[in-house]
Amino acid sequence: MSDRNYWQRMKRRTMSRRSLLRASARAGVGAAGLALVGCGGDDDDDGQQAAAQTQQQAEQQQQAAEQQAMQQEQQEQTQQEQEEQAAVAQAQQQQQAQAASDALRGGTWRISDAFAPQWGFDPLVTPSGGDHYQSIPIFYDRLLNYDEQGAALPMLAEAWEIPDDVTYVFSLRPGLTYHDGTAVDAASIQTNMDRIVNIEEESVEATPNQRAVTLGQTMANSEAIDGVTWRYVANEVFAPTLSLFYGKPPGIAPISPDSFDTAVTHPVGAGPFSFDNYIEGQELTASRFPDYWNAENIYFDNYSFEILPDSNTQWLAFLGGDHDVVRVPGSLAADADQMADIEDDGFVVLGDVSSVFVQTWFNVNPSGPEELTIWRDPRMRHAINLATDRHAINDAAFNGTSAVSRAPIGVTTPLLPKDVDWYDDSPNPAEAVKLIDAAGYTGQVTGDMMTYSIDPLYLGTRPMHAQLAEVGMDFNLVEGTIAGIVDRLFAAEDYAIAVLSWESPFDPDQILRPSMNGLREWFYSGGREQYDELLASGSDYEVGLEEASRLQDLTARTTDFEERVKRYAEFFEVYVEGAYTVPIIHYPLNYGFSPGVRHTGDINTLFRGCDGVGGTADMLAGVYKVDT
């Protein structure tokens, strides 16, 4: 049922006095009967008693009338809701029937984006969220999928059980195969899990998918019980476990075991399309996998992903009919009048606040250049927060259509109360200047401020760069490719701060855990060993970070929802005090669809708001085109 019908129902459930009077009139009680009745002289006890009795009777009549009116109103509401539900069901049936008759099968699903594959096509060794939202799901299915509220749905596994707090049993769909014809059975899932556990022995250039690392680190054991049943046992209670099987990136996206060594360049999974070709930086092509478990809902024979770095070029090509779906440029999406004109021409524009947000990382490498070690001083990190006006960035970059950060996790997670803002002390540029001066770095804040050269990320970073300049931070803004910027981030040698996107999916632990691991490993020339040495020496930065990590682990071992909310509040207090990263803003994501695009169900399912945008890969099941 549509949101409009939902809000209409909610409105009807609030009974106004006027509606109560109308209902009471239908019940035979007039307005006078609803009023309190009482009269008589002060000296007339009998009159007072009679008046009291009359008033009591009137009140009883009023209560009876109100009860009758409410019952009648509720009956009418229930009847109307049932009629609406029946109408919606009928409309959906008609729409699906129409889809079956009008849908064009064959042809090519054509998309365009700037998110070129960064580390290849092996889901275990690519850390890029862009890869896992765009190209990876074309070739690989997960064990589980998710709905718009973030609840688990079947995918390769048709069912799952959680018999106790640490055991997860998955039942695979029978007859599944990889693109090379190899069976997707429990044994192959176990082989994939063995590879995850031994990832450190893999010869890979990229940083491994951190959720896969988490899945391996929190596992006690796993095994194939029979051909279609696979069991995973955690080494302790770990509340986010199930979400690791359906998040993006997922902890496990099964690869054909015969293709482990070549998956980076030639993916062989069990997804809806099989790999054809990739021309680096230009185009990725694929063909429909006929043995896909949901093949009847894949209407296209081919898939084409054209890589166009400039969002305006993408948009013009889309309007010219070159593509079926494209991201709407951030500046254009904020223009309601232009979007209305586009929709009048038959295009469909869907969008919402993404769960992807932007946050600031600091180069805290103790062995780095002296001018960059200033970020180990918490006053300098807090100065960044105080100098940043998040609402002004939202207005300047996105016309106020996005959401500002309120915690070191995404604002879309239900584990963050809606009335809580851990950064309500900003903006305060005057206080930022005082902190810089107290730290002794006035006039000395320089270096590279890195971000990705993609819309909408740079749209939000540019006004932030200007705000920091106003308090004397003379950064050189560098906009580069995802792979290039991330390589510099991990090296921690030649930049000051980095403003990067970070997706915040269903459970905050999925972002916090790799963040905490990274803060203890990425920024140290000596790796984790150097971090441990500084921790043992009592260094304030490392001691505070370790306490935050302890609170995070405590939260992950808590399964009660309300208790987890409280635990996260304790974690936030320590993390925000340390200002280990400074979140800035979520950005809006909007997609445009060509006039001929339809869906077998609700067109809005093409947008997965709970996890940002599900990525153009998740738009494939059920989407088709008609002649226009």
C-alpha positions in Angstrom: 0.0 0.0 0.0 1.3 3.4 -0.8 2.6 5.9 1.8 -0.3 8.2 0.8 -2.9 5.6 1.9 -0.9 5.0 5.1 -0.9 8.6 6.1 -4.6 8.9 5.2 -5.3 6.0 7.6 -3.2 7.6 10.3 -5.2 10.8 9.9 -8.5 9.0 10.2 -7.4 7.3 13.4 -7.3 10.7 15.1 -10.9 11.5 16.0 -11.6 15.2 16.2 -14.4 16.7 18.3 -16.3 17.5 15.1 -16.2 13.9 14.0 -17.2 12.8 17.5 -20.2 15.0 17.3 -21.1 13.7 13.9 -20.8 10.1 15.1 -22.8 11.0 18.3 -25.6 12.5 16.2 -25.8 9.3 14.3 -26.1 7.5 17.6 -29.0 9.7 18.7 -27.2 11.9 21.1 -27.2 15.7 20.3 -24.6 18.2 21.3 -26.6 19.2 24.3 -26.5 15.6 25.5 -22.7 15.7 25.5 -22.5 18.8 27.7 -22.4 18.6 31.5 -25.9 19.3 32.8 -26.5 20.9 36.3 -28.8 23.6 37.7 -30.5 24.6 40.9 -30.3 27.0 43.8 -27.5 26.9 46.4 -30.0 26.3 49.2 -31.9 23.5 47.6 -30.4 20.2 48.6 -33.0 18.2 46.7 -32.4 20.3 43.7 -28.6 19.7 44.1 -29.2 16.0 44.4 -31.4 16.0 41.4 -28.9 18.0 39.5 -26.2 15.6 40.4 -28.2 12.6 39.3 -29.0 14.4 36.1 -25.3 15.2 35.6 -24.4 11.6 36.3 -26.9 10.3 33.8 -25.7 12.8 31.2 -22.1 11.7 31.8 -23.2 8.0 31.4 -25.1 8.9 28.2 -22.0 10.8 27.0 -19.7 7.9 27.7 -22.0 5.4 26.0 -22.4 7.7 23.0 -18.7 8.2 22.7 -18.0 4.5 23.0 -20.7 3.7 20.4 -19.4 6.5 18.1 -15.8 5.2 18.4 -16.9 1.7 17.7 -18.8 2.8 14.6 -15.9 5.0 13.5 -13.5 2.1 14.0 -15.7 -0.3 12.0 -15.9 2.2 9.2 -12.1 2.6 9.3 -11.6 -1.1 9.2 -14.0 -1.5 6.4 -12.4 1.3 4.4 -8.9 -0.1 5.1 -10.0 -3.6 3.9 -11.5 -2.0 0.8 -8.2 -0.1 0.2 -6.1 -3.2 0.7 -8.3 -5.2 -1.7 -8.1 -2.4 -4.3 -4.3 -2.3 -3.9 -4.1 -6.0 -4.3 -6.3 -5.9 -7.3 -4.2 -3.1 -8.8 -1.0 -5.1 -8.2 -2.5 -8.2 -9.8 -3.6 -6.1 -12.8 -0.2 -4.5 -13.0 1.6 -7.9 -12.9 -0.8 -9.2 -15.5 -0.1 -6.2 -17.6 3.6 -6.7 -17.1 3.4 -10.2 -18.4 1.7 -9.0 -21.6 3.6 -5.7 -22.2 7.0 -6.6 -20.9 9.7 -6.7 -23.5 12.1 -9.6 -23.0 15.6 -9.4 -24.3 17.6 -6.4 -25.1 20.1 -4.6 -22.9 19.8 -3.0 -19.5 22.0 0.1 -19.9 23.4 2.1 -17.0 26.0 4.8 -16.5 27.9 5.8 -13.5 31.3 7.2 -12.3 31.9 4.2 -10.0 34.3 2.3 -12.1 35.5 -1.0 -10.6 38.4 -0.1 -8.3 39.9 -3.4 -7.2 38.4 -5.9 -9.7 35.6 -8.4 -9.2 36.6 -10.6 -6.3 34.1 -9.8 -3.5 36.6 -11.0 -0.8 39.5 -8.7 -1.7 37.8 -5.5 -2.8 37.2 -3.0 0.1 35.3 -0.5 -2.1 31.7 0.1 -1.3 31.2 1.4 -4.8 32.3 -2.0 -6.2 29.9 -3.8 -3.9 27.0 -1.6 -4.8 27.6 -1.6 -8.6 29.5 -4.4 -10.3 29.9 -7.1 -7.7 26.1 -7.9 -7.3 25.8 -8.4 -11.1 27.9 -11.6 -10.8 27.4 -12.7 -7.2 24.4 -13.4 -5.1 24.6 -13.3 -1.3 23.2 -16.0 1.0 20.5 -13.6 2.1 18.9 -10.4 0.7 17.1 -7.7 2.6 13.9 -5.6 2.4 13.3 -1.9 2.6 13.3 -2.1 6.5 16.6 -4.0 6.6 15.0 -7.4 7.4 16.6 -10.5 6.0 15.1 -12.2 2.9 15.9 -15.4 1.1 18.5 -15.3 -1.7 20.8 -18.3 -2.3 19.5 -19.6 1.0 15.8 -20.2 0.8 15.5 -20.5 4.6 17.6 -20.1 7.8 17.4 -20.9 11.4 19.0 -19.6 14.6 18.6 -22.4 17.1 20.7 -20.6 19.7 22.5 -17.4 20.3 25.6 -18.4 18.3 24.4 -20.9 15.6 23.1 -20.0 12.2 21.9 -22.8 9.8 21.3 -22.0 6.2 19.2 -24.1 3.8 20.3 -23.5 0.1 17.9 -23.6 -2.8 18.2 -26.9 -4.5 19.8 -27.1 -7.9 21.8 -23.8 -7.7 24.8 -23.5 -10.0 27.7 -21.1 -10.6 28.2 -19.6 -14.0 30.7 -22.4 -14.8 28.1 -25.1 -14.1 29.6 -26.0 -10.7 27.0 -26.8 -8.0 26.4 -24.1 -5.4 26.1 -26.6 -2.6 27.0 -26.5 1.1 30.5 -27.9 0.4 31.2 -24.9 -1.9 30.0 -22.5 0.7 32.3 -24.1 3.2 35.2 -23.8 0.7 34.5 -20.1 0.4 34.4 -19.8 4.2 37.8 -21.6 4.4 39.2 -19.0 2.0 37.8 -16.2 4.2 39.5 -17.6 7.3 42.8 -17.9 5.5 42.6 -14.5 3.8 45.9 -13.4 5.3 47.6 -16.1 3.3 46.0 -14.9 0.0 48.3 -13.0 -2.3 46.2 -9.9 -2.9 47.1 -6.3 -3.3 43.9 -4.8 -1.9 42.8 -4.6 1.7 40.3 -7.5 2.2 36.6 -6.9 2.6 36.4 -6.1 6.3 33.0 -7.7 6.8 34.5 -11.0 5.5 37.3 -10.5 7.9 34.8 -10.0 10.7 32.9 -13.1 9.7 36.1 -15.1 9.9 37.3 -13.5 13.2 34.0 -14.1 15.0 33.6 -17.8 13.8 34.1 -20.8 16.1 33.5 -23.3 13.4 31.5 -23.9 10.2 30.6 -27.0 8.2 28.5 -28.5 5.4 25.9 -30.7 7.2 24.6 -32.1 3.9 24.3 -31.1 0.3 22.1 -28.0 0.9 22.6 -27.3 4.6 25.5 -25.2 5.9 26.1 -24.2 9.5 28.0 -21.3 10.9 28.8 -21.1 14.6 30.1 -17.8 16.2 32.7 -18.0 18.9 30.5 -15.9 21.2 27.3 -14.0 21.1 27.7 -11.4 18.3 24.5 -9.5 17.6 25.4 -8.3 14.0 26.1 -11.8 12.7 23.1 -12.3 10.5 23.5 -8.9 8.9 27.0 -10.0 7.7 25.3 -12.4 5.4 23.2 -9.8 3.6 24.9 -6.4 4.0 27.0 -4.8 1.3 29.7 -5.7 1.1 28.6 -9.1 2.5 30.7 -11.3 4.7 30.4 -14.0 2.0 29.4 -13.8 -1.6 30.1 -17.3 -3.0 32.6 -17.7 -5.8 33.0 -20.8 -7.8 35.9 -22.6 -6.0 37.6 -23.3 -9.3 37.8 -19.5 -10.0 39.3 -18.2 -6.8 42.6 -17.4 -8.5 41.0 -15.5 -11.4 38.0 -13.9 -9.8 39.7 -10.4 -9.7 39.6 -10.2 -13.5 37.0 -12.9 -14.4 34.2 -13.3 -11.9 32.4 -16.6 -11.7 29.5 -16.4 -9.2 25.9 -17.4 -9.0 24.4 -14.0 -9.7 21.9 -12.9 -12.5 24.5 -12.2 -15.1 27.8 -13.8 -16.2 30.9 -11.9 -17.1 31.5 -10.9 -20.8 34.2 -8.2 -20.9 35.6 -5.2 -19.1 37.4 -2.4 -20.9 39.1 -0.6 -18.0 37.6 2.8 -17.3 35.1 2.5 -20.2 32.5 -0.3 -20.1 31.6 -3.5 -18.3 29.4 -6.0 -20.1 27.6 -9.2 -19.1 25.0 -11.7 -20.3 21.9 -13.1 -18.6 22.6 -16.3 -16.7 19.9 -18.7 -17.9 20.2 -21.0 -14.9 19.9 -18.3 -12.3 17.4 -19.2 -9.6 15.3 -16.1 -10.3 15.8 -16.1 -14.0 12.1 -15.6 -14.9 12.3 -12.1 -13.3 15.4 -11.1 -15.3 14.0 -9.6 -18.4 17.2 -8.5 -20.2 19.6 -10.6 -22.1 22.5 -8.3 -21.7 23.9 -5.8 -19.3 26.0 -2.7 -20.1 27.7 -0.4 -17.6 29.2 2.6 -19.2 31.7 4.5 -17.1 31.4 8.2 -17.4 33.3 10.1 -14.7 31.3 13.4 -15.2 27.8 13.4 -13.8 26.5 16.0 -16.2 27.8 14.0 -19.1 26.0 11.0 -17.7 22.8 13.0 -17.4 22.8 14.4 -20.9 23.5 10.9 -22.3 20.6 9.6 -20.3 18.2 12.3 -21.5 19.4 11.5 -25.1 18.2 7.9 -24.7 21.6 6.2 -24.3 20.9 4.7 -20.8 18.0 3.3 -18.9 19.0 4.5 -15.5 21.5 7.0 -14.1 22.3 8.9 -11.0 20.7 12.4 -11.0 23.5 15.0 -10.5 23.4 16.3 -7.0 22.9 20.0 -7.9 20.1 19.1 -10.4 18.3 16.7 -8.0 17.9 19.6 -5.5 15.9 21.6 -8.1 12.3 20.5 -7.6 11.0 22.4 -10.6 13.5 20.7 -13.0 12.7 17.3 -11.5 9.0 18.0 -12.0 9.6 18.9 -15.6 11.6 15.7 -16.1 8.7 13.6 -14.7 6.2 15.4 -16.9 8.2 14.1 -19.9 7.7 10.5 -18.6 10.9 10.0 -16.8 10.8 8.5 -13.2 13.0 10.0 -10.5 13.4 8.1 -7.2 15.5 9.2 -4.3 16.0 9.7 -0.6 18.7 10.4 2.0 21.3 7.8 1.6 22.7 5.8 4.5 26.1 6.6 3.0 27.7 9.5 4.9 30.8 11.5 4.7 33.3 11.7 7.5 36.7 13.2 8.2 39.7 11.0 8.8 42.9 12.3 10.3 46.5 11.3 9.6 47.7 10.4 13.0 50.7 8.5 11.9 53.3 9.1 14.7 56.1 8.4 12.3 54.8 10.8 9.6 56.1 14.3 8.8 56.2 16.6 11.7 53.7 19.1 10.2 51.2 16.3 10.0 51.5 14.9 13.5 49.4 17.8 14.8 46.3 15.6 14.3 47.4 13.4 17.2 46.4 16.4 19.3 42.6 16.1 20.2 42.2 19.8 20.2 43.0 19.9 16.5 40.5 17.2 15.7 37.8 19.0 17.7 38.6 22.2 15.9 37.6 20.5 12.6 34.2 19.6 14.2 33.6 23.1 15.6 34.6 24.8 12.3 32.2 22.7 10.3 28.7 24.0 9.8 26.8 20.9 8.6 23.5 22.6 7.9 25.2 25.2 5.8 26.9 22.4 3.8 23.6 20.7 3.3 22.0 24.0 2.1 25.0 24.9 -0.2 25.5 21.5 -1.7 22.1 19.8 -1.7 19.6 22.6 -1.2 18.8 21.2 2.2 17.6 17.8 0.9 20.1 15.7 2.8 20.6 14.9 6.5 23.4 16.1 8.7 25.4 13.6 10.9 24.4 13.3 14.5 26.7 10.5 15.6 29.7 8.6 14.3 27.3 6.2 12.6 24.6 6.8 10.0 21.4 8.6 10.9 19.3 6.0 9.2 20.0 3.2 11.7 17.2 2.5 14.2 19.9 2.2 16.9 20.4 6.0 16.9 17.5 7.8 18.6 16.0 10.5 16.5 16.3 13.2 19.2 20.0 12.7 19.9 22.8 14.9 18.4 26.3 14.2 19.6 27.6 17.1 17.6 25.3 19.9 18.8 28.3 21.9 20.0 29.0 22.9 16.3 29.3 25.1 14.5 31.4 27.3 16.7 34.3 28.8 14.6 35.4 31.1 17.3 36.0 28.2 19.7 37.7 26.3 16.9 40.2 29.2 16.5 40.8 29.2 20.3 41.6 25.4 20.2 44.0 25.9 17.3 45.8 28.7 19.2 45.9 26.7 22.5 47.4 23.8 20.6 50.1 26.1 19.3 49.4 25.6 15.6 47.9 29.0 14.5 49.0 29.6 10.9 50.5 26.1 10.7 47.6 24.0 9.5 48.4 23.0 6.0 48.6 19.9 3.8 46.4 18.0 1.5 42.7 17.6 2.2 41.6 14.5 0.1 38.3 13.5 -1.2 36.9 11.5 -4.2 36.3 13.3 -7.5 32.8 12.0 -7.7 29.4 13.8 -7.4 28.0 14.1 -4.8 31.1 13.6 -2.5 33.0 16.6 -3.8 29.8 18.8 -3.7 29.8 18.5 0.1 33.6 18.7 0.6 34.1 22.0 -1.2 32.0 24.1 1.1 33.6 22.4 4.1 37.0 23.3 2.7 35.9 26.9 2.6 34.6 26.8 6.2 37.9 25.4 7.4 39.8 28.2 5.6 37.8 30.7 7.6 39.4 29.5 10.8 42.9 29.5 9.3 43.2 26.0 8.1 45.0 26.4 4.8 44.4 23.0 3.1 45.1 22.1 -0.4 41.9 20.3 -1.7 42.7 17.2 -3.7 40.0 15.4 -5.6 41.0 12.0 -6.9 39.9 8.5 -7.8 38.7 6.1 -5.1 41.6 3.7 -5.5 44.2 6.5 -5.6 42.8 8.3 -2.5 42.4 5.1 -0.5 46.0 4.0 -1.4 47.2 7.3 0.1 44.9 6.9 3.1 46.5 3.5 3.9 50.0 4.8 3.4 49.4 7.6 5.8 52.5 9.5 4.6 51.6 12.7 2.7 48.2 14.1 3.5 46.6 15.9 6.5 42.9 14.9 6.5 40.6 12.9 4.2 36.9 13.4 3.7 35.5 10.1 2.5 32.2 8.3 2.2 31.4 5.4 4.4 28.2 3.4 4.1 26.3 2.7 7.3 24.0 -0.3 6.7 21.6 -2.2 9.0 23.8 -2.7 12.0 26.3 0.1 13.0 28.9 -2.5 13.9 29.4 -3.2 10.2 31.0 0.2 9.9 32.4 0.8 13.3 34.4 -2.5 13.5 36.4 -1.9 10.3 36.8 1.8 11.3 38.2 0.9 14.7 40.4 -1.8 13.2 41.6 0.8 10.7 42.3 3.4 13.3 44.6 1.0 15.0 46.4 -0.2 11.9 46.1 2.0 8.8 47.9 5.1 10.3 51.0 3.4 11.7 54.2 2.9 9.7 54.9 0.0 12.0 51.5 -1.5 11.7 49.6 -2.9 14.7 52.9 -3.5 16.5 53.5 0.3 16.8 50.0 0.9 18.0 50.4 -1.7 20.7 53.7 -0.1 21.8 52.1 3.3 22.1 49.1 1.8 24.0 51.5 0.1 26.5 53.3 3.5 27.0 50.0 5.1 28.0 49.6 7.4 24.9 46.3 9.3 25.3 45.2 8.6 21.7 45.7 4.9 21.9 44.3 4.5 25.4 41.1 6.3 24.5 40.7 4.4 21.3 41.1 1.1 23.1 38.4 2.1 25.6 36.1 2.9 22.7 36.9 -0.5 21.2 36.1 -2.2 24.5 32.6 -0.5 24.6 32.0 -1.5 20.9 32.7 -5.1 21.7 30.4 -5.0 24.7 27.6 -3.6 22.5 28.1 -6.3 19.9 27.7 -9.0 22.6 24.3 -7.4 23.6 21.3 -8.8 21.8 18.5 -6.8 23.5 17.7 -3.8 21.3 17.0 -1.2 24.0 20.2 -2.3 25.8 22.2 -1.9 22.6 20.9 1.6 22.3 22.2 2.4 25.8 25.5 0.7 25.1 26.0 2.6 21.9 25.4 5.9 23.8 28.3 4.9 26.1 30.5 4.2 23.1 29.6 7.5 21.4 30.5 9.4 24.5 34.1 8.1 24.4 34.4 8.1 20.6 33.1 11.7 20.2 35.3 12.9 23.1 38.3 11.5 21.3 37.1 12.9 17.9 38.8 9.9 16.2 36.8 10.7 13.1 34.3 13.5 12.5 31.2 12.7 10.5 29.8 15.5 8.4 26.7 14.7 6.3 24.7 12.1 4.5 24.3 12.8 0.9 21.1 12.3 -1.1 21.0 9.7 -3.8 18.6 10.1 -6.7 18.1 7.9 -9.7 16.5 8.7 -13.0 14.7 6.0 -15.1 13.9 6.3 -18.8 10.1 6.6 -19.7 9.9 2.9 -20.8 11.1 1.4 -17.5 8.5 -0.5 -15.5 8.5 -3.0 -12.6 6.4 -6.1 -12.0 5.6 -4.8 -8.5 6.0 -1.3 -7.0 8.4 0.9 -9.0 9.6 2.2 -5.6 11.2 -1.1 -4.9 13.9 0.0 -7.3 15.2 2.3 -4.5 16.4 0.6 -1.4 16.3 3.4 1.2 17.4 1.3 4.2 20.9 0.7 2.8 21.3 3.8 0.7 20.5 2.8 -2.8 20.7 -0.9 -3.3 22.9 -0.2 -6.3 21.9 -0.6 -9.9 22.5 -4.4 -9.7 19.7 -4.8 -7.2 17.3 -3.1 -9.6 17.4 -6.0 -12.1 15.0 -8.5 -10.6 11.5 -7.5 -11.9 12.5 -4.5 -13.9 11.6 -4.4 -17.6 10.9 -2.0 -20.5 7.8 -1.4 -22.6 7.4 0.4 -25.9 6.7 4.1 -25.5 
